[in-house]
Amino acid sequence: MLRAVTIRTNIFSNILFVVVTVAGSLLALQYHFSKTMAYEATQRGFLDAAEKITLDLRDRDRLVKTVLSELSYDNAYIDFSGVFPLKTVRRLTYTMARFKRIYAINIGNPYGDLFEVVNMAGRERLYKTYHAPPRTRWSVIYIHDTPQGRIKRFDYLDEDLKRVFGRSEPSDFDVTTRPWYTKALESGGLYRTLPYRFENLKEEGITYSKTVGASHNVVAIDLTISDLDNLLKEELFVPEAQIYLFDGNGTIIAATTKKPALDPPMLEAVRQKESGRVFTASVNGKKRFMRVTQLLEGIGKNLYLGFSVPVEAMMGPYLQKILYAFAAALLALLFAIPLILHTTARIVRPIKALMRENKKIKSRRFEAVKPVSTRIVELMQLSDSLVLMSESIRAYEESLKEMMESFIKLIAGAIDAKSPYTGGHCKRVPVIALMLAKAASASREGEFEAFRFDSDEALKEFELGAWLHDCGKITTPEYVVDKATKLETIHNRIHEIRTRFEVIWRDVEIEFYERLIAGEEKERLERWKEKEHQKLMEEFRFIAQCNLGSEFMSEEKKEKIRSIAKRKWIRHFDHMLGLSEIERERYRYVRKKEPPVEENLLADRPEHLVERYDFDEEGYTKRGFKLKVPKYLYNRGEIHNLCIEKGTLTEEERFKIEEHVIMTIRMLEQLPYPPGMEKIPEYAGTHHETMDGTGYPRKLDKERLSIPARIMAIADIFEALTASDRPYKKMKTLSEALRIMAAMVREGHLDAEIFKLFLRSGIYKEYAQKYLKPEQIDAVDIDRILNESTMKMVQ
């Protein structure tokens, strides 16, 4: 957003812009022509040097190719299967003596053998590397197989090609692995390497190789390029200039100055394929003209010449004139400033008025925006535009609010419709919460004295938080919320267990007839069968009753379940058939047994344990959540579920239900809220916290809970207790619900002051008349209930 300025500043800046633009344009033109002349001088210097260096490199390239072609033309010189004759050595040394830059000539054959003649003249490092005697002029190296194994033989020859000394050493060198050999064979002709460092010589060079006839022999020439530094220095057109020969990776092969690495702008120019163009770049804080030239075909597509010269060295004569012109333009500008300020005074007033109207729009006071009176047509049009814009923004903002509220109520309605166990909870809690919030804001007693909802937006923020307080339930599986029996998942598994009882019943029948056929007394067998059947009936009736979860499970009952579970039945069918991939994954720890298999009537099996996945423990702790997280996502063990002490939910399922608050917080904290709506996650995510800090998910106590958050807890509990549309519980009367809430206040779960306000203000009765059934509305003794809520504290 642009910063507001006065009209004087505005007009001044515009006129200043015109003056500066004209002056700047003139200076820019002068600078442009100066720079163009400097560019042209630099370009000419770079171009002349590049042409001379390129011609020299081309001559070297052509010379070596010619020599290589001559050597490879006569196959008799390079075809070998034993010791090379002296005539070959003489031929090679004669060639190398003529061309001083040739460091070595190599001949390789398809057997991996290598014959190499090395020019030792002036190369002191080689004497130490090859252990050559002082009188050595030529070193002849021959690597080949012998009865004793593969060896590398050195023969040191003097100026007259007489042997001074010789030695041998074991070697595993195979010339067929060298790139110059293999590439020459692949190309079928001449091959040239990129510049690289000759390891023995410690100098840069290039290897040229060429195949000979059909023998797969390859002759190669190693050419040093160490004298290129001097060649480059000869072409410097100003003392401050620098010239580099480098490859595509930025490795410097030759240079007029010793540098550890190529200037990055040159390498970047190569990567951007900007060869042949003069550009400006900064090196160590100083501007330089630079140019990169790719060497011509026949020299090497991956070799480049880099030129660099300081800008000041080329542009120095022109800069002083530009500075004089700049000073004159600045002086003229200073004289124009008073005149510019004088001309702006007459139009300041309407512009400031427009700025005030604009601030009204910025503060969202759209109804206060009025037209500005002015004779300036453009300002009149701007004023009308501001008024229209404020009306448009206001209408759009209202439509967005309506859409957001409708979407929130849509989510709440979807959650209520998801399960009969939630009924209309999400729709009714905001009603109670909003009534209580307004009463608290209007009260002047106790801790409500300093509490206010200071605007309609703040109250709307609280109301939306109430609508969204259970939005996390959208992630809670319906079969967990609706779990009416202990063995229920997506279906009630009591039917599976009843089938197993049926199987055992029939096993008793079958055993009866088998024993009867075997000759046992019929009357005694019938008494035995009746007794077994009766026991099965009683045991299933007990298991079915335990499945309802309506009674507390004592240790005696648990032990009876475990005893019944040990009954055996025979499974004849493969339990791995008809399973989904997810189910199969849970069976990975189960050792497969081929049917028939004897199994317990009830069991807690490994496949009943559903592992928790995608749980971010660090993020869970960082958000302050303190609910204990069970090890498994679900434990569907039959014995484990039937032994639930109270109700129908396991520890894992209870966490899954309580986790809806965590999901509410996580979902709401991810949303981008407009100003004034940032507290929605707090209001929605604290309705299960308690005053004594034993609630969830963050175990916040009263001191860390705002009054709106405490109101949400009261509204949530009251609606849940009085709801008449829940299939799992009998609806409670008003007095019953309020006495339960009084006990929760007494135990430190609900806020005493808000509960008192809830009763004294008559909100409970006003809500009941609209949303409770007539038979639920009974007489309520407020004083008695309030006394019950404080009874413990009085004692």
Backbone hydrogen bonds, N-H to C=O, Kabsch-Sander energy under -0.5 kcal/mol:
donor,donor_aa,acceptor,acceptor_aa,energy
10,N,6,T,-2.4
11,I,7,I,-3.3
12,F,8,R,-2.9
13,S,9,T,-2.6
14,N,10,N,-1.9
15,I,11,I,-3.0
16,L,12,F,-3.0
17,F,13,S,-2.1
18,V,14,N,-2.1
19,V,15,I,-2.9
20,V,16,L,-3.2
21,T,17,F,-2.7
22,V,18,V,-2.7
23,A,19,V,-3.0
24,G,20,V,-3.5
25,S,21,T,-2.6
26,L,22,V,-2.4
27,L,23,A,-2.8
28,A,24,G,-3.2
29,L,25,S,-2.8
30,Q,26,L,-2.5
31,Y,27,L,-3.2
32,H,28,A,-3.3
33,F,29,L,-2.9
34,S,30,Q,-2.3
35,K,31,Y,-3.3
36,T,32,H,-3.0
37,M,33,F,-2.4
38,A,34,S,-2.4
39,Y,35,K,-3.4
40,E,36,T,-3.0
41,A,37,M,-2.5
42,T,38,A,-2.8
43,Q,39,Y,-3.9
44,R,40,E,-2.6
45,G,41,A,-2.3
46,F,42,T,-3.0
47,L,43,Q,-3.0
48,D,44,R,-2.8
49,A,45,G,-2.0
50,A,46,F,-2.5
51,E,47,L,-2.3
52,K,48,D,-2.1
53,I,49,A,-2.5
54,T,50,A,-2.6
55,L,51,E,-2.4
56,D,52,K,-2.1
57,L,53,I,-2.6
58,R,54,T,-2.7
59,D,55,L,-2.4
60,R,56,D,-2.1
61,D,57,L,-2.5
62,R,58,R,-3.0
63,L,59,D,-2.5
64,V,60,R,-2.4
65,K,61,D,-2.1
66,T,62,R,-2.1
67,V,63,L,-2.4
68,L,64,V,-2.7
69,S,65,K,-2.3
70,E,66,T,-2.3
71,L,67,V,-2.4
72,S,68,L,-2.4
73,Y,69,S,-1.3
74,D,70,E,-1.0
75,N,73,Y,-1.1
77,Y,74,D,-1.3
78,I,74,D,-0.6
78,I,75,N,-0.6
79,D,75,N,-1.7
80,F,78,I,-0.7
88,T,85,P,-0.8
89,V,85,P,-1.4
90,R,86,L,-3.1
91,R,87,K,-2.4
92,L,88,T,-2.4
93,T,89,V,-2.9
94,Y,90,R,-2.3
95,T,91,R,-1.8
96,M,92,L,-2.3
97,A,93,T,-2.3
98,R,94,Y,-1.5
99,F,95,T,-1.6
100,K,98,R,-0.7
102,I,99,F,-1.7
103,Y,101,R,-0.6
103,Y,222,D,-2.9
104,A,222,D,-1.3
105,I,117,V,-2.2
106,N,220,A,-3.3
107,I,115,F,-2.8
108,G,218,V,-2.9
109,N,113,D,-1.6
112,G,109,N,-2.0
114,L,143,I,-1.7
115,F,107,I,-2.8
116,E,141,I,-2.9
117,V,105,I,-2.5
118,V,139,S,-2.9
119,N,103,Y,-2.4
120,M,118,V,-0.8
120,M,137,R,-1.8
123,R,120,M,-1.9
124,E,122,G,-0.6
126,L,123,R,-1.2
127,Y,123,R,-0.7
127,Y,124,E,-0.8
128,K,124,E,-1.0
129,T,125,R,-2.0
130,Y,126,L,-3.2
131,H,127,Y,-0.7
132,A,127,Y,-1.8
136,T,133,P,-1.6
137,R,157,L,-3.5
138,W,157,L,-2.4
139,S,118,V,-2.0
140,V,138,W,-0.5
140,V,155,D,-3.3
141,I,116,E,-3.3
141,I,139,S,-0.6
142,Y,153,R,-2.5
143,I,114,L,-2.7
144,H,142,Y,-0.5
144,H,151,I,-1.7
146,T,149,G,-0.9
149,G,146,T,-2.0
151,I,144,H,-2.5
152,K,169,E,-3.3
153,R,142,Y,-3.1
153,R,151,I,-0.5
154,F,167,R,-3.4
155,D,140,V,-2.7
156,Y,165,F,-3.0
157,L,138,W,-3.1
157,L,155,D,-0.6
158,D,162,K,-2.3
161,L,158,D,-1.8
164,V,156,Y,-3.9
165,F,156,Y,-1.1
167,R,154,F,-2.0
169,E,152,K,-1.5
171,S,150,R,-1.7
175,V,112,G,-2.0
177,T,174,D,-2.0
178,R,175,V,-1.8
181,Y,178,R,-0.7
182,T,178,R,-2.5
183,K,179,P,-2.9
184,A,180,W,-0.9
185,L,181,Y,-1.9
186,E,182,T,-2.5
187,S,183,K,-2.6
188,G,184,A,-1.6
189,G,184,A,-0.7
191,Y,209,S,-3.1
193,T,207,T,-2.5
196,Y,205,G,-2.5
198,F,196,Y,-0.6
198,F,203,E,-3.3
199,E,197,R,-0.6
202,K,198,F,-2.7
203,E,198,F,-0.8
205,G,196,Y,-2.6
206,I,223,L,-2.5
208,Y,221,I,-2.5
209,S,191,Y,-3.0
210,K,219,V,-2.1
211,T,189,G,-0.9
212,V,217,N,-2.1
213,G,211,T,-0.5
215,S,212,V,-1.1
217,N,212,V,-0.7
218,V,108,G,-2.6
219,V,210,K,-2.3
220,A,106,N,-3.3
221,I,208,Y,-2.7
222,D,104,A,-3.3
223,L,206,I,-3.1
223,L,221,I,-0.6
224,T,101,R,-2.6
224,T,222,D,-0.5
225,I,204,E,-2.1
228,L,225,I,-1.5
229,D,226,S,-0.9
231,L,227,D,-1.4
232,L,228,L,-2.7
233,K,229,D,-2.1
234,E,230,N,-1.7
235,E,231,L,-0.6
235,E,232,L,-1.2
236,L,233,K,-1.4
241,A,238,V,-1.6
242,Q,308,S,-2.8
244,Y,306,G,-2.7
245,L,254,A,-3.3
246,F,304,Y,-2.4
247,D,251,T,-1.8
248,G,302,N,-0.9
250,G,247,D,-1.9
253,I,245,L,-3.6
254,A,245,L,-1.8
256,T,243,I,-1.9
259,K,257,T,-0.7
262,L,250,G,-0.6
266,M,263,D,-1.3
267,L,263,D,-1.3
268,E,264,P,-2.5
269,A,265,P,-1.9
270,V,266,M,-1.6
271,R,267,L,-2.1
272,Q,268,E,-2.2
273,K,270,V,-1.2
274,E,269,A,-2.8
276,G,292,V,-4.2
277,R,274,E,-1.1
279,F,290,M,-2.7
281,A,288,R,-2.3
283,V,286,K,-2.9
286,K,283,V,-1.5
288,R,281,A,-2.7
289,F,309,V,-3.1
290,M,279,F,-3.1
291,R,307,F,-2.0
292,V,277,R,-0.5
293,T,305,L,-3.1
295,L,303,L,-2.4
299,I,296,L,-2.0
300,G,296,L,-1.1
303,L,300,G,-1.4
304,Y,246,F,-2.9
305,L,293,T,-3.1
306,G,244,Y,-3.0
307,F,291,R,-2.9
308,S,242,Q,-2.3
309,V,289,F,-2.2
311,V,287,K,-2.0
314,M,310,P,-1.1
314,M,311,V,-0.6
315,M,311,V,-3.0
316,G,312,E,-1.5
318,Y,315,M,-1.5
319,L,315,M,-1.5
320,Q,316,G,-0.8
322,I,318,Y,-1.3
323,L,319,L,-2.0
324,Y,320,Q,-1.8
325,A,321,K,-1.8
326,F,322,I,-2.0
327,A,323,L,-2.0
328,A,324,Y,-1.7
329,A,325,A,-1.8
330,L,326,F,-2.1
331,L,327,A,-1.8
332,A,328,A,-1.7
333,L,329,A,-1.6
334,L,330,L,-1.7
335,F,331,L,-1.3
336,A,332,A,-1.0
337,I,333,L,-0.9
340,I,336,A,-1.8
341,L,337,I,-2.1
342,H,338,P,-1.8
343,T,339,L,-1.5
344,T,340,I,-0.6
344,T,341,L,-0.7
345,A,341,L,-0.5
345,A,342,H,-0.8
347,I,344,T,-1.0
348,V,345,A,-1.0
351,I,347,I,-0.8
352,K,348,V,-2.1
353,A,349,R,-1.9
354,L,350,P,-2.1
355,M,351,I,-1.9
356,R,352,K,-2.0
357,E,353,A,-1.9
358,N,354,L,-2.2
359,K,355,M,-1.8
360,K,356,R,-1.3
361,I,357,E,-1.5
362,K,358,N,-2.2
363,S,359,K,-2.2
364,R,361,I,-1.4
365,R,360,K,-2.9
366,F,364,R,-1.0
368,A,365,R,-1.3
369,V,366,F,-1.3
374,T,372,V,-0.5
377,V,375,R,-0.6
380,M,376,I,-2.4
381,Q,377,V,-2.5
382,L,378,E,-2.0
383,S,379,L,-2.4
384,D,380,M,-2.4
385,S,381,Q,-2.1
386,L,382,L,-2.1
387,V,383,S,-2.1
388,L,384,D,-2.4
389,M,385,S,-2.7
390,S,386,L,-2.5
391,E,387,V,-2.0
392,S,388,L,-2.3
393,I,389,M,-2.9
394,R,390,S,-2.3
395,A,391,E,-2.2
396,Y,392,S,-2.5
397,E,393,I,-2.8
398,E,394,R,-2.1
399,S,395,A,-2.0
400,L,396,Y,-2.1
401,K,397,E,-2.3
402,E,398,E,-2.4
403,M,399,S,-2.3
404,M,400,L,-2.8
405,E,401,K,-2.8
406,S,402,E,-2.4
407,F,403,M,-2.5
408,I,404,M,-2.5
409,K,405,E,-2.5
410,L,406,S,-2.0
411,I,407,F,-2.2
412,A,408,I,-2.4
413,G,409,K,-2.6
414,A,410,L,-2.2
415,I,411,I,-2.2
416,D,412,A,-2.4
417,A,413,G,-2.3
418,K,414,A,-1.0
419,S,415,I,-0.7
419,S,416,D,-0.5
422,T,419,S,-1.4
423,G,419,S,-1.1
425,H,422,T,-2.1
427,K,424,G,-0.7
428,R,424,G,-1.8
429,V,425,H,-2.3
432,I,428,R,-1.7
433,A,429,V,-2.8
434,L,430,P,-2.5
435,M,431,V,-1.9
436,L,432,I,-2.4
437,A,433,A,-2.4
438,K,434,L,-2.2
439,A,435,M,-1.8
440,A,436,L,-2.6
441,S,437,A,-2.3
442,A,438,K,-1.7
443,S,439,A,-1.2
448,F,445,E,-1.9
449,E,446,G,-1.5
451,F,448,F,-0.8
454,D,452,R,-0.9
459,L,455,S,-1.7
460,K,456,D,-2.4
461,E,457,E,-2.5
462,F,458,A,-1.7
463,E,459,L,-2.3
464,L,460,K,-2.6
465,G,461,E,-1.8
466,A,462,F,-2.0
467,W,463,E,-2.2
468,L,464,L,-1.8
469,H,466,A,-1.1
471,C,468,L,-1.9
473,K,470,D,-2.1
474,I,471,C,-1.6
475,T,472,G,-2.0
476,T,473,K,-1.0
480,V,477,P,-0.9
481,V,477,P,-1.8
482,D,478,E,-2.6
483,K,480,V,-1.2
484,A,482,D,-0.7
486,K,547,N,-3.0
488,E,485,T,-1.1
489,T,491,H,-2.7
493,R,487,L,-1.5
493,R,491,H,-0.7
495,H,492,N,-1.5
497,I,493,R,-1.7
498,R,494,I,-2.5
499,T,495,H,-1.8
500,R,496,E,-1.8
501,F,497,I,-2.1
502,E,498,R,-2.4
503,V,499,T,-2.2
504,I,500,R,-2.5
505,W,501,F,-2.8
506,R,502,E,-2.4
507,D,503,V,-2.2
508,V,504,I,-2.2
509,E,505,W,-1.9
510,I,506,R,-2.9
511,E,507,D,-2.7
512,F,508,V,-2.4
513,Y,509,E,-1.9
514,E,510,I,-2.4
515,R,511,E,-2.6
516,L,512,F,-2.0
517,I,513,Y,-2.5
518,A,514,E,-1.6
519,G,516,L,-1.3
520,E,515,R,-2.1
525,L,521,E,-1.8
526,E,522,K,-2.5
527,R,523,E,-2.0
528,W,524,R,-2.0
529,K,525,L,-2.8
530,E,526,E,-2.6
531,K,527,R,-2.2
532,E,528,W,-2.3
533,H,529,K,-2.7
534,Q,530,E,-2.5
535,K,531,K,-2.2
536,L,532,E,-2.3
537,M,533,H,-2.5
538,E,534,Q,-2.4
539,E,535,K,-2.7
540,F,536,L,-2.7
541,R,537,M,-2.5
542,F,538,E,-2.2
543,I,539,E,-2.5
544,A,540,F,-3.1
545,Q,541,R,-2.1
546,C,542,F,-2.4
547,N,543,I,-1.8
548,L,544,A,-0.7
548,L,545,Q,-0.9
549,G,545,Q,-0.5
549,G,546,C,-1.0
553,M,645,E,-2.1
554,S,552,F,-0.9
558,K,554,S,-2.0
559,E,555,E,-2.3
560,K,556,E,-1.8
561,I,557,K,-2.2
562,R,558,K,-2.2
563,S,559,E,-2.0
564,I,560,K,-2.7
565,A,561,I,-2.3
566,K,562,R,-0.7
566,K,563,S,-1.0
567,R,564,I,-1.8
569,W,599,E,-2.3
571,R,569,W,-0.6
571,R,597,V,-3.3
572,H,570,I,-0.6
577,L,574,D,-1.2
579,L,576,M,-0.8
584,R,580,S,-2.4
585,E,581,E,-1.9
586,R,582,I,-1.2
587,Y,583,E,-0.8
587,Y,584,R,-0.7
588,R,585,E,-1.3
590,V,587,Y,-1.6
592,K,590,V,-0.6
597,V,571,R,-2.6
599,E,569,W,-3.0
599,E,597,V,-0.5
601,L,565,A,-0.8
601,L,567,R,-2.5
602,L,565,A,-1.3
605,R,603,A,-0.6
608,H,605,R,-1.9
609,L,606,P,-1.6
610,V,608,H,-0.7
610,V,634,Y,-2.7
611,E,609,L,-0.6
612,R,631,K,-0.6
616,D,614,D,-0.7
617,E,615,F,-1.2
620,Y,616,D,-2.3
621,T,617,E,-2.3
622,K,618,E,-2.6
623,R,619,G,-1.7
624,G,621,T,-1.7
625,F,620,Y,-1.7
626,K,697,P,-4.6
627,L,697,P,-0.7
633,L,610,V,-2.2
634,Y,610,V,-1.4
636,R,608,H,-2.7
638,E,603,A,-1.9
641,N,637,G,-2.3
642,L,638,E,-2.3
643,C,639,I,-1.7
644,I,641,N,-1.7
647,G,549,G,-0.8
654,R,650,T,-2.5
655,F,651,E,-2.1
656,K,652,E,-2.0
657,I,653,E,-2.0
658,E,654,R,-2.7
659,E,655,F,-2.3
660,H,657,I,-1.6
661,V,658,E,-1.5
662,I,658,E,-0.6
663,M,659,E,-2.6
664,T,660,H,-2.1
665,I,661,V,-2.4
666,R,662,I,-2.8
667,M,663,M,-2.7
668,L,664,T,-2.5
669,E,665,I,-2.6
670,Q,666,R,-0.7
670,Q,667,M,-0.7
671,L,668,L,-1.2
673,Y,671,L,-0.8
677,M,674,P,-1.7
680,I,677,M,-1.2
683,Y,679,K,-2.4
684,A,680,I,-2.5
685,G,681,P,-1.8
686,T,683,Y,-0.6
689,E,686,T,-1.6
690,T,700,L,-0.6
691,M,749,H,-0.8
692,D,748,G,-1.6
693,G,690,T,-1.3
693,G,700,L,-0.6
696,Y,688,H,-1.7
702,K,691,M,-2.0
704,R,701,D,-1.2
705,L,702,K,-1.5
710,R,706,S,-2.0
711,I,707,I,-2.3
712,M,708,P,-2.0
713,A,709,A,-1.2
714,I,710,R,-1.7
715,A,711,I,-2.6
716,D,712,M,-2.4
717,I,713,A,-2.2
718,F,714,I,-2.6
719,E,715,A,-2.1
720,A,716,D,-1.9
721,L,717,I,-2.3
722,T,718,F,-1.9
723,A,719,E,-1.3
729,K,726,R,-0.8
732,K,721,L,-0.9
734,L,776,Q,-2.5
737,A,733,T,-2.5
738,L,734,L,-2.6
739,R,735,S,-2.1
740,I,736,E,-2.0
741,M,737,A,-2.1
742,A,738,L,-2.2
743,A,739,R,-1.9
744,M,740,I,-1.7
745,V,741,M,-2.1
746,R,742,A,-2.6
747,E,743,A,-1.9
748,G,745,V,-1.5
749,H,744,M,-3.2
750,L,744,M,-0.9
755,F,751,D,-1.9
756,K,752,A,-2.3
757,L,753,E,-2.3
758,F,754,I,-2.5
759,L,755,F,-1.8
760,R,756,K,-3.1
761,S,757,L,-2.2
762,G,759,L,-1.2
763,I,758,F,-0.7
764,Y,758,F,-1.2
766,E,762,G,-2.3
767,Y,763,I,-2.7
768,A,764,Y,-2.0
769,Q,765,K,-2.3
770,K,766,E,-0.7
770,K,767,Y,-0.9
771,Y,767,Y,-2.4
772,L,768,A,-2.3
776,Q,773,K,-1.9
777,I,773,K,-0.8
777,I,774,P,-0.9
778,D,776,Q,-1.0
782,I,780,V,-1.0
785,I,781,D,-2.3
786,L,782,I,-2.7
787,N,783,D,-2.3
788,E,784,R,-2.3
789,S,785,I,-1.8
790,T,786,L,-1.0
790,T,787,N,-0.6
791,M,787,N,-0.6
791,M,788,E,-0.5
794,V,790,T,-2.1
795,Q,791,M,-2.1
